[in-house]
């Protein structure tokens, strides 16, 4: 039997689910979600729901791919 999806994710688990580093997740949230740096203070203890991951995945897919210098 397949294990049902989790209902809540830690910051590290959310980053892993999205294929991001923790810093990448924080950057995504800082740029597109948080309204102030004060909002970012609580991020390490935040719990994410599956719907949060869905929206963050959509936002991440809209960002231009990073390019490496030649």
TIVO-2410 file (N, C-alpha, C; in nm, 3 decimals):
# residues 70
REC num residu      c1      c2      c3 atome chaine
REC   1      X   0.082  -0.120   0.000     N      A
REC   1      X   0.000   0.000   0.000    CA      A
REC   1      X   0.086   0.126   0.000     C      A
REC   2      X   0.044   0.221  -0.078     N      A
REC   2      X   0.117   0.348  -0.083    CA      A
REC   2      X   0.087   0.428   0.043     C      A
REC   3      X   0.191   0.494   0.091     N      A
REC   3      X   0.176   0.578   0.209    CA      A
REC   3      X   0.101   0.706   0.169     C      A
REC   4      X   0.000   0.747   0.246     N      A
REC   4      X  -0.071   0.871   0.212    CA      A
REC   4      X   0.022   0.991   0.224     C      A
REC   5      X  -0.004   1.095   0.146     N      A
REC   5      X   0.082   1.215   0.155    CA      A
REC   5      X   0.072   1.277   0.294     C      A
REC   6      X   0.181   1.338   0.334     N      A
REC   6      X   0.183   1.408   0.463    CA      A
REC   6      X   0.087   1.527   0.457     C      A
REC   7      X   0.038   1.567   0.574     N      A
REC   7      X  -0.049   1.684   0.577    CA      A
REC   7      X   0.028   1.810   0.614     C      A
REC   8      X   0.142   1.795   0.683     N      A
REC   8      X   0.222   1.910   0.722    CA      A
REC   8      X   0.369   1.881   0.698     C      A
REC   9      X   0.442   1.985   0.657     N      A
REC   9      X   0.584   1.972   0.623    CA      A
REC   9      X   0.663   2.079   0.698     C      A
REC  10      X   0.782   2.042   0.744     N      A
REC  10      X   0.873   2.140   0.802    CA      A
REC  10      X   0.935   2.220   0.687     C      A
REC  11      X   1.011   2.321   0.721     N      A
REC  11      X   1.080   2.401   0.620    CA      A
REC  11      X   1.172   2.312   0.535     C      A
REC  12      X   1.248   2.225   0.600     N      A
REC  12      X   1.341   2.137   0.528    CA      A
REC  12      X   1.266   2.039   0.439     C      A
REC  13      X   1.157   1.982   0.489     N      A
REC  13      X   1.078   1.888   0.410    CA      A
REC  13      X   1.012   1.958   0.291     C      A
REC  14      X   0.965   2.081   0.312     N      A
REC  14      X   0.903   2.157   0.203    CA      A
REC  14      X   1.006   2.185   0.095     C      A
REC  15      X   1.125   2.227   0.135     N      A
REC  15      X   1.231   2.254   0.038    CA      A
REC  15      X   1.263   2.129  -0.042     C      A
REC  16      X   1.273   2.016   0.027     N      A
REC  16      X   1.304   1.890  -0.041    CA      A
REC  16      X   1.194   1.852  -0.140     C      A
REC  17      X   1.070   1.866  -0.099     N      A
REC  17      X   0.956   1.833  -0.187    CA      A
REC  17      X   0.957   1.919  -0.313     C      A
REC  18      X   1.002   2.044  -0.299     N      A
REC  18      X   1.004   2.137  -0.412    CA      A
REC  18      X   1.134   2.128  -0.493     C      A
REC  19      X   1.228   2.048  -0.447     N      A
REC  19      X   1.356   2.036  -0.517    CA      A
REC  19      X   1.443   2.159  -0.500     C      A
REC  20      X   1.429   2.225  -0.386     N      A
REC  20      X   1.504   2.347  -0.357    CA      A
REC  20      X   1.591   2.325  -0.234     C      A
REC  21      X   1.691   2.409  -0.219     N      A
REC  21      X   1.764   2.414  -0.093    CA      A
REC  21      X   1.679   2.494   0.004     C      A
REC  22      X   1.713   2.490   0.130     N      A
REC  22      X   1.640   2.572   0.228    CA      A
REC  22      X   1.655   2.720   0.191     C      A
REC  23      X   1.776   2.759   0.151     N      A
REC  23      X   1.796   2.900   0.110    CA      A
REC  23      X   1.714   2.933  -0.014     C      A
REC  24      X   1.702   2.839  -0.105     N      A
REC  24      X   1.620   2.861  -0.224    CA      A
REC  24      X   1.474   2.880  -0.188     C      A
REC  25      X   1.424   2.800  -0.094     N      A
REC  25      X   1.286   2.815  -0.046    CA      A
REC  25      X   1.268   2.950   0.021     C      A
REC  26      X   1.363   2.987   0.104     N      A
REC  26      X   1.354   3.117   0.174    CA      A
REC  26      X   1.356   3.232   0.073     C      A
REC  27      X   1.438   3.221  -0.028     N      A
REC  27      X   1.444   3.325  -0.132    CA      A
REC  27      X   1.311   3.335  -0.206     C      A
REC  28      X   1.254   3.221  -0.239     N      A
REC  28      X   1.124   3.218  -0.308    CA      A
REC  28      X   1.018   3.286  -0.222     C      A
REC  29      X   1.015   3.253  -0.095     N      A
REC  29      X   0.915   3.312  -0.005    CA      A
REC  29      X   0.943   3.460   0.017     C      A
REC  30      X   1.069   3.496   0.035     N      A
REC  30      X   1.105   3.637   0.055    CA      A
REC  30      X   1.061   3.722  -0.064     C      A
REC  31      X   1.078   3.669  -0.184     N      A
REC  31      X   1.047   3.744  -0.306    CA      A
REC  31      X   0.898   3.749  -0.337     C      A
REC  32      X   0.826   3.639  -0.312     N      A
REC  32      X   0.689   3.630  -0.360    CA      A
REC  32      X   0.580   3.623  -0.254     C      A
REC  33      X   0.617   3.601  -0.128     N      A
REC  33      X   0.514   3.580  -0.026    CA      A
REC  33      X   0.525   3.678   0.090     C      A
REC  34      X   0.642   3.687   0.150     N      A
REC  34      X   0.659   3.769   0.270    CA      A
REC  34      X   0.643   3.917   0.238     C      A
REC  35      X   0.578   3.987   0.329     N      A
REC  35      X   0.561   4.131   0.309    CA      A
REC  35      X   0.667   4.212   0.383     C      A
REC  36      X   0.742   4.147   0.473     N      A
REC  36      X   0.850   4.216   0.545    CA      A
REC  36      X   0.951   4.114   0.595     C      A
REC  37      X   1.067   4.161   0.635     N      A
REC  37      X   1.167   4.072   0.691    CA      A
REC  37      X   1.118   4.012   0.822     C      A
REC  38      X   1.028   4.082   0.890     N      A
REC  38      X   0.972   4.028   1.014    CA      A
REC  38      X   0.898   3.897   0.988     C      A
REC  39      X   0.832   3.887   0.872     N      A
REC  39      X   0.763   3.762   0.835    CA      A
REC  39      X   0.862   3.646   0.825     C      A
REC  40      X   0.985   3.675   0.785     N      A
REC  40      X   1.085   3.572   0.763    CA      A
REC  40      X   1.138   3.513   0.894     C      A
REC  41      X   1.122   3.585   1.003     N      A
REC  41      X   1.175   3.540   1.132    CA      A
REC  41      X   1.116   3.404   1.172     C      A
REC  42      X   0.988   3.384   1.143     N      A
REC  42      X   0.919   3.263   1.186    CA      A
REC  42      X   0.928   3.149   1.085     C      A
REC  43      X   0.988   3.173   0.972     N      A
REC  43      X   0.993   3.071   0.866    CA      A
REC  43      X   1.056   2.939   0.910     C      A
REC  44      X   1.168   2.939   0.984     N      A
REC  44      X   1.226   2.810   1.023    CA      A
REC  44      X   1.133   2.723   1.108     C      A
REC  45      X   1.037   2.782   1.175     N      A
REC  45      X   0.945   2.704   1.258    CA      A
REC  45      X   0.808   2.687   1.192     C      A
REC  46      X   0.793   2.740   1.073     N      A
REC  46      X   0.664   2.730   1.004    CA      A
REC  46      X   0.636   2.587   0.961     C      A
REC  47      X   0.509   2.554   0.957     N      A
REC  47      X   0.465   2.425   0.904    CA      A
REC  47      X   0.389   2.454   0.774     C      A
REC  48      X   0.423   2.381   0.670     N      A
REC  48      X   0.362   2.400   0.539    CA      A
REC  48      X   0.260   2.289   0.513     C      A
REC  49      X   0.150   2.325   0.451     N      A
REC  49      X   0.050   2.227   0.411    CA      A
REC  49      X   0.070   2.193   0.265     C      A
REC  50      X   0.007   2.085   0.219     N      A
REC  50      X   0.020   2.043   0.078    CA      A
REC  50      X  -0.023   2.156  -0.015     C      A
REC  51      X  -0.126   2.231   0.022     N      A
REC  51      X  -0.171   2.342  -0.063    CA      A
REC  51      X  -0.063   2.451  -0.072     C      A
REC  52      X   0.012   2.472   0.035     N      A
REC  52      X   0.123   2.568   0.031    CA      A
REC  52      X   0.228   2.524  -0.070     C      A
REC  53      X   0.258   2.394  -0.067     N      A
REC  53      X   0.359   2.340  -0.160    CA      A
REC  53      X   0.312   2.351  -0.304     C      A
REC  54      X   0.185   2.330  -0.326     N      A
REC  54      X   0.130   2.343  -0.461    CA      A
REC  54      X   0.150   2.485  -0.513     C      A
REC  55      X   0.116   2.583  -0.432     N      A
REC  55      X   0.132   2.723  -0.475    CA      A
REC  55      X   0.279   2.759  -0.491     C      A
REC  56      X   0.364   2.716  -0.398     N      A
REC  56      X   0.506   2.745  -0.409    CA      A
REC  56      X   0.567   2.678  -0.532     C      A
REC  57      X   0.522   2.557  -0.564     N      A
REC  57      X   0.571   2.488  -0.684    CA      A
REC  57      X   0.532   2.568  -0.809     C      A
REC  58      X   0.410   2.619  -0.811     N      A
REC  58      X   0.366   2.700  -0.925    CA      A
REC  58      X   0.450   2.827  -0.937     C      A
REC  59      X   0.472   2.895  -0.826     N      A
REC  59      X   0.554   3.017  -0.828    CA      A
REC  59      X   0.695   2.985  -0.876     C      A
REC  60      X   0.752   2.877  -0.823     N      A
REC  60      X   0.889   2.840  -0.861    CA      A
REC  60      X   0.897   2.808  -1.010     C      A
REC  61      X   0.793   2.750  -1.065     N      A
REC  61      X   0.796   2.715  -1.208    CA      A
REC  61      X   0.787   2.838  -1.297     C      A
REC  62      X   0.741   2.949  -1.244     N      A
REC  62      X   0.728   3.072  -1.320    CA      A
REC  62      X   0.856   3.154  -1.320     C      A
REC  63      X   0.949   3.119  -1.232     N      A
REC  63      X   1.075   3.192  -1.224    CA      A
REC  63      X   1.165   3.152  -1.340     C      A
REC  64      X   1.239   3.248  -1.397     N      A
REC  64      X   1.332   3.211  -1.504    CA      A
REC  64      X   1.440   3.118  -1.449     C      A
REC  65      X   1.481   3.025  -1.529     N      A
REC  65      X   1.587   2.932  -1.488    CA      A
REC  65      X   1.718   3.008  -1.469     C      A
REC  66      X   1.791   2.971  -1.366     N      A
REC  66      X   1.921   3.034  -1.342    CA      A
REC  66      X   2.019   2.991  -1.450     C      A
REC  67      X   2.096   3.083  -1.494     N      A
REC  67      X   2.198   3.050  -1.596    CA      A
REC  67      X   2.334   3.064  -1.532     C      A
REC  68      X   2.428   2.986  -1.580     N      A
REC  68      X   2.564   2.993  -1.530    CA      A
REC  68      X   2.647   3.074  -1.629     C      A
REC  69      X   2.739   3.155  -1.579     N      A
REC  69      X   2.823   3.234  -1.669    CA      A
REC  69      X   2.915   3.143  -1.750     C      A
REC  70      X   2.947   3.181  -1.872     N      A
REC  70      X   3.035   3.101  -1.958    CA      A
REC  70      X   3.179   3.122  -1.925     C      A
***
